[in-house]
Amino acid sequence: MSAHSALRDATASSHERVDAAFSSYDLGDAAGYAAFLQAHAEAFLPIEAALDAAGVERLIDDWPSRRRSGAIRQDLAQLGEAVPNTPSPTPMAIAGDGQIAGALYVLEGSRLGGRFLARRVPDGFPRAYLDADQAPGNWRKLLDRLDLILYDAEAMKSAIGAAQEAFAAFERSGERWLKG
């Protein structure tokens, strides 16, 4: 079984909970879309920063082109909204290749879903974050790289734990911002 398949299977219920947490946001409404972006920023920004601090670039050489923190900040600024300064209750600490791989899998996978969500966003709303599509072949490149990194049970266990922690951060943030 490929590393991607193992990660997908092990985190399926976590992924479903994140989808459920964000499914009630009205992306066609400026306030709803702003709350959606703030919820994403609250989870996304600390995870991306943790990946930077952990040295993700040594594992995936095109990391700088994959970063999306600037895009989400730009979208929030265009909507006249501040970037949330409410830190995650337990900021994600990422150490080791397995944890890097797991967190990276979640952030890069969210980019795929963003393409579909962008269709629900009206013209005139900023979409740099959701439209931050991957260059052709980037997802496949990442999946191939995951297979090389997650070659043993211990690395896979670390990746699954980090992916579940990343999904949980998105779920908490999604539920919190929906309640206002």
N, C-alpha and C positions, 0 to 999 in steps of 0.2 A: 504494500500500500504506500502511496506517495505521502510525503510529509504534509502536503496541502490537504489531502483527503483525511488524514488522521487528525489534523487541526480542525478541519471543518466538522468532522463527526464529533469530536470531543467537546466542541464549543457550540454546537447547534442550538441547544436550549438557551445558552447565554445570548446568542445572536437573535433568537426569536424574541427574548425579553426586551432587547434593545429596540428591535423593530416595533414591538408593541408600545414601548414607551414613547416613541417618536411618531407613531401613526396618527395621533390625535392633533398634531400641530396643523394649523391652517396656513399652508404656505402661500395661499392666494391673498392673504391679509397681511398688511405691513407689520402689525404688532405680532401676529402669530409667527411670521417669518423671522422677525427680529428675535423673538424668544427662542425659536429653533436654532438660530445661529449662535445665540448666547449660550444655550445649553451645549451645543457642539463645542464651542470655544472653551467652555469651562472644563470639559473632559479632554478635548483634543490638544490644546496648547501645552498642558503639563506633560502629556505623554510624548509629544513630539520633542519637547525640551529634554525629557529623560532619555529619549533615544539619542539625541545629540550628545548629552553628557556621557552616555555609555559607549560612544564611539561607533555608532551605527555605520558611519561612512566607510569603516574598514571592512565591513561585510557586504555592503551594497554601494558600489562606487558612484552611482548616479544619484545618491541621496540628496544632494543640494537641489536637483531639479524636481525631486519628489516632495519637498517640503511645501506645506500649505498654510503655515501660520500667517504669512503675509497676506494670503488671499482671504482668510476669514476675518482678519483685522480690517482689511480694505472694505469688505462687504459691510461689516458693522459700522464703520466710519461713514460710508455712503448712506446708510440708513439713519445716521445721527445717533447711533447707540454706542455706548462704551463697551470695551472688552470687559467681561466679568472679572472682578478682582477677588472673587470668592475662591480661595484655593480649595482644591480637592481635600476632603477630610483626611485622607491619608495619601499624600502624593506618591505616585508610583516610583519606586526605586527599581531601576533596571540594571542588572549586572550579569554579564556572561552572554555568550552567543545565543543560547536557547531562549533566554528572556527577551533579548533584542529581536529575535526572529518572531516570537509570539506577538509582541506589541506591534511590530512592523506589519505583520499579517493583518491585524485588525485595522490599523490606519490605512493601509493601502487597499484593503478590501472595501473600506467605506467609500473610497473613491469610485468604485464600480456602482455602488448604490446611488451615489450622488448624481450620476448621469440621469438616472430615472427620476429622481426627486426634482431635478432642475426643470423637468417638463411641467411640473405643477406650479412653478414660480412664474408670475406674470412678467410680461415684457416691461422693462423699465426698472425692475428690481435688480440689484446687483447679484451676480452669480459666480464670481471668481472662485469661490470655495467649491460650490457644487459642480461647476463646469471644469474644474481642474482635472481634465481627462489625462490619462496616461498616454505617453507616446506609444505607437504601435510596438508590440512585443514586450513592453515593460512588465505587464502582469506575468507573462510567461517566464520572463527573466527572473522575476522574484520567486516564482514557484520552483524553478530549477535551482535557484540559490538555496531555498529552504531545504530542498532534498539533500544538498551537500552539507548544510549546517546541522540538520536534525537527523543525523545518521545513527544515533544510539538512543536507548530508552531514557537515559537521564536528561539528555538535551531535549528530547521530545516532552518529557514531563515538565521541564522548566518552561518550554514554549507554551504548552497548554495552560499552565498556571498564569503566565504573563498575559496571554490572550484573554483568559477569563477575567483577570483583574482589569484589563483595559475595557472589555465589554461592560463590566460592572460599573466602571466610572461613567461610561456613557449612559447606562441605564439610570443611575442615581441622578445624574445631571438632567437627563430628559424628563424624569418624573418631577424633579424639583422646579424646573423652569415652567413646566406646563401648569403647575399649581399657582405660579406667580408669586 
